[in-house]
Amino acid sequence: MNEENKPKPVDLDQIDLERMKLKVADMPALLEYAHSVGGFAITPTQEGHIKGVAREAMKEQTEEQLKIIFEQMKVLAQQVQDIKKRVHVSDLIYGVKMSFQPVIGKMYYLYEEKDGERFLSLISPKEWGSKMNDQRYLAEVRLNADHTWKVIDSAENLPDLFPEKF
C-alpha cells in the first residue's frame, strides 16, 4: 500500500469542534435548502402576506353573506308585521255582527251604527244610497283563503280601528 493512501490517525487536538458544529445540522430535514444530492429546495413563504390576503378574502365573503342574511331578516320581519296586521284586522272583523257566512275571496263592507255597534255587510256604501243615515262606512274588506281579512279600502281618520292603513 502506498503511504499516501494509508489511513492517518485522527489528531483530536487539531479538530476545532465548535467550528465543526456550524457546518453540521442537528435536524437536516428542517433546513430551508437541499441538504443532500437528491433533496429538493424549500423556499420560504411570506407567511404574513399569505395570511393577510386570506383574511381579507374571508372578511369580504363573510360580510357579503351577512348582508344577504340581514336583507332576508328584514323581509321576514316585514312579513311578521304583515301577519300581525292581518290578525289584528281579522280579530276586529270576527268581533263584529255578521248575519251571513262570508265567502273566501269576496268583498264585504264594515260599518258602524250610531250606537257604536259594528257590523259586516254585503252592501257597499254606493248601494246604500240615501238609506245610509244611521251607519258610518269604515272599510272594504276581503276574506282570504286562510280566513284572515285584508283591508282593501278604509275611511280616513280611523287610527283606533286600524293602526295603519293596510
Secondary structure, DSSP 8 states (H G I E B T S, - for coil): --TTTS-----GGG--HHHHHTTS-S-GGG-SS--STT--------HHHHHHHHHHHHHHHHHHHHHHHHHHHHHHHHHHHHHHHHHHHHHHHHTSB-SS---TT-EEEEEEETTS-EEEESS-HHHHGGGTTSEEEEEEEEE-TTS-EEEEEE-SS-TTT-SS--
